Amino acid sequence: MDQKYAWTVIHVLCTAFHVYFLHWKLGSPFWDNSGDYDRLTFWEQIDNGVQYTANRKFLTVVPVIVYLLASASTNWATHPLVMNTAVLVLELLGKAGFMHRVRLFGINKEQ
């Protein structure tokens, strides 16, 4: 693999990590919550669901910075740029305020 694609690989892996652990997996990462958060993703639990706090802004800016690094390291070549943009859109869509407690296609839907 060409070294200029290393940031693209990091971007894709970072997004996969974020999507799975922040937006897909339900429940609290801590075992002593009495089941209060069993039906929420970790992103929905951050700051009790309040949008646009410093914590949420930080977790939104980090993928954008990695996207810029990945795209710039490939000299904005078309194929990696399209892939990096699609991955960024996927991640930012889950962080959007209108997606709070929204389950797409019934996945992770509350019983």
C-alpha positions in Angstrom: 0.0 0.0 0.0 1.2 3.5 -0.9 2.1 5.5 2.2 0.0 8.5 1.0 -3.1 6.4 1.7 -2.2 5.8 5.3 -4.4 8.7 6.5 -7.3 7.4 4.5 -7.0 4.0 6.2 -6.8 5.7 9.6 -9.9 7.8 8.6 -11.9 4.7 7.6 -10.9 2.8 10.8 -11.6 5.8 13.0 -15.0 6.2 11.5 -15.8 2.5 11.9 -14.8 2.8 15.6 -16.9 5.9 16.1 -20.0 4.6 14.3 -19.9 1.3 16.2 -19.1 2.5 19.7 -20.8 5.9 19.6 -23.8 5.4 17.3 -24.6 1.7 17.1 -24.0 -0.1 20.3 -26.8 0.4 22.9 -26.3 0.7 26.6 -23.9 2.3 29.0 -20.2 1.3 29.0 -20.5 1.3 32.7 -22.1 -1.6 34.6 -23.5 0.4 37.5 -26.2 2.5 35.8 -29.3 0.5 36.9 -30.3 0.1 33.3 -31.2 3.7 32.8 -29.3 3.9 29.5 -29.9 0.5 28.0 -31.9 1.8 25.1 -29.6 4.7 24.3 -26.4 4.8 22.3 -23.3 6.4 23.9 -23.7 9.5 21.7 -27.3 9.9 23.0 -26.0 9.6 26.6 -23.3 12.3 26.3 -24.3 15.4 28.3 -27.8 13.9 28.8 -28.7 14.4 25.2 -28.0 18.1 25.1 -26.9 19.1 21.6 -23.8 21.2 20.7 -22.0 21.0 24.0 -18.2 21.2 24.1 -17.8 17.4 24.4 -20.0 16.8 21.3 -18.3 19.5 19.3 -14.9 17.9 20.1 -16.1 14.5 19.0 -17.5 16.1 15.8 -14.4 18.1 14.9 -11.9 15.2 15.3 -13.3 13.3 12.3 -13.3 16.4 10.2 -9.7 17.0 11.0 -8.8 13.4 10.2 -10.8 13.8 6.9 -8.8 16.9 6.0 -5.5 15.1 6.8 -6.6 12.0 4.8 -7.7 14.1 1.8 -4.7 16.3 1.8 -2.2 13.4 2.1 -3.6 12.0 -1.2 -3.3 15.4 -2.9 -7.1 15.5 -3.2 -7.1 12.7 -5.7 -10.6 11.8 -6.8 -11.0 8.2 -5.7 -9.7 8.7 -2.1 -11.5 12.0 -1.9 -14.9 10.4 -2.8 -14.3 7.6 -0.3 -13.2 10.0 2.5 -16.2 12.3 1.9 -18.6 9.4 1.9 -17.2 8.1 5.2 -17.3 11.6 6.7 -20.9 12.1 5.7 -21.8 8.7 7.2 -20.2 9.7 10.5 -21.5 13.3 10.7 -25.0 12.1 9.8 -25.2 10.1 13.1 -24.0 13.2 15.0 -26.6 15.5 13.6 -29.1 16.9 16.0 -32.1 15.7 14.0 -30.9 12.1 14.3 -31.2 12.0 18.2 -33.0 8.8 19.1 -33.7 8.0 15.4 -33.2 4.4 14.4 -32.8 3.8 10.7 -34.5 0.8 9.1 -35.6 -0.4 12.5 -32.1 -1.3 13.6 -31.6 -1.0 17.3 -35.3 -0.1 17.6 -36.7 0.0 21.2 -38.8 -3.1 21.9 
